[in-house]
Amino acid sequence: MLRLGKFYLKVILPQISLHCNNLIWLSAPYNYFGKDEASALVASLPRLKYLDLHRGGFEKEALVMILLGCKQLVHLDIRKCLCFCDDDAEILELASHIPAFMCEGSMVIPEMEPSSWHDRMLDHELFCDKINHDDCVYDLNFDFEDLFEDL
């Protein structure tokens, strides 16, 4: 199992697939998934069986890409996510083959488009990065290759 915080997923997922090609469980809650992130996930980790993306944000097309591309999923947690409804008929149909599919509490906020949610997340991450960097608490500007040096 690999649990990721808020990373630039479209950059880190290909690295994970190179160094952890047997990975079957990924947990990346609170992340935004647009088409680029979903494409990186499907291309890099198509054999995932367990995927936890709760409390994230999705472009609906990105969620459809994940459901169509990760065919071996037996567990998908997308509870309390933004930008799609938990009663969306298309999503429920595409996920009907997943034994442990959880999407309760997911909703669309009418005044918040997926792109604006993503922009707010980036603004927040940049703000946190500046605070953390200025206070020397964490250096969030690291090379992702460093994560895999000892593997």
N, C-alpha and C positions, 0 to 999 in steps of 0.2 A: 504494500500500500504506500502511496506517495500522497502527501497532503501539501498543497501549494497555497500560499497566501496570494496577495494581489500582485501578480507578475504580469509581464507582457507575454501572455500565453502564446501568441503566434510566433514568438522568438524562442521561447523555452521548450515548447512541446517537441519540435524536431530534435533538439538535443536529448531530451528524455528518451525518445524512441531509439536514438543511436546507442545510448548507454544502458538502457533498461528495456530492451526489446521484448521481454516477457512480462512486462507490466500489465496487470489485469485490474488494478484498483487505483483510481485516481479521485482524489478529493480536492476540489478547488472552489470552495464556497465564496460568496461575495464578489465574484468576478463578473465582468461584462463579456458577453459572447455575441459578437457580430459575425458577419460572414467570414471574415479573415480568421478569427479565432476558431470558429466551427470547422472551417476547412483544414486548418492546421491540426486540430484534434482528430478529425476523421482520417486524414492522410498519415498522421504520425502514430496514432494508437488505435487502429481499427479493431484490434482484438480485445479491447477493454470489456470486462464483464461487470464491473462495479464502478459507477460514476456518481459522484456526489457534487452537485452544483447548486445546492440550496442557497436561497437569499441572493441570487445573482440577478442579472438583467440579460435579456435575450432579445435580439431581433427575431421575430417569429421564423423567418427564413433560416436563421442559424440553427434554431432548435429542430426544424424539419431536417436540415442537413445532418445533424447529429443522430436523429432517430433513424434516418435512412442509411447512414454510413456506418454506424457502430452496431452491426447486426448481431453481435454476440452478447449484448447487454442482458443481464439477468436482474440488475438492480440499477435504477435511475432515480435519484432524489433531486427534484427541482421544486421543492416546496418553497412557498413564500417568495417566489421570483416575480420580477416586474416585466411588463411588456407582453404578456400573454395571459389568458384566463384559464383557470383550472378546469373549466367546463368546455373548452374549445374542442369541438367534435373532431376536427382534423388531427389535432395533437393526440387526443385520446385514441383515435383509430390507429395512428402510426405507432403508438406505444403499446398497443393491445397485446403484443407478443412478449412484453417484458414482465416477468412474474412479479417483481417488486418495483412497481412504478408509483412514485409519489409526487403529486403536484398540488396538493391541497394548499389553499391560501395564495396561490399565484394570481396576479391580477394585472389589468391594464389601468394605468392612471391616465385619464384622457388628456390632461394638460401636459403630460410628460412623454414626449416621443423618445424612442430608443436612442437616437443620436444625442439628444440633450442629456439623457441619463448618463451616457458614456462620457460626454464632455464634463459633466459635473463630477464624475468619478475621477477623471484625469486631473481636473482642477484640485480636487481633494488630495489625490496622491502627490501632486507637485507641491501643494501646501505642506503636507506631512513630511515630504522629502526635505523641504527647506528647513522646517522646524527641527527635524531629527539631525540633519547635517549640521545646522548652525549650533545645536546643542551638543554635538558629538555623541549622540546616543547611539545611532546606527548609521552606517554608511550604506545607503540603499542603491548607490550607483556602483555596482560591482559587475564584473564580467561573469556571465552565466557559465562559462567554461570552468570557472573555479569550483562550481558545484560538483563537477564530475571528475576532478583530478584523481581522487583516491579510488575510483571504481575500477 
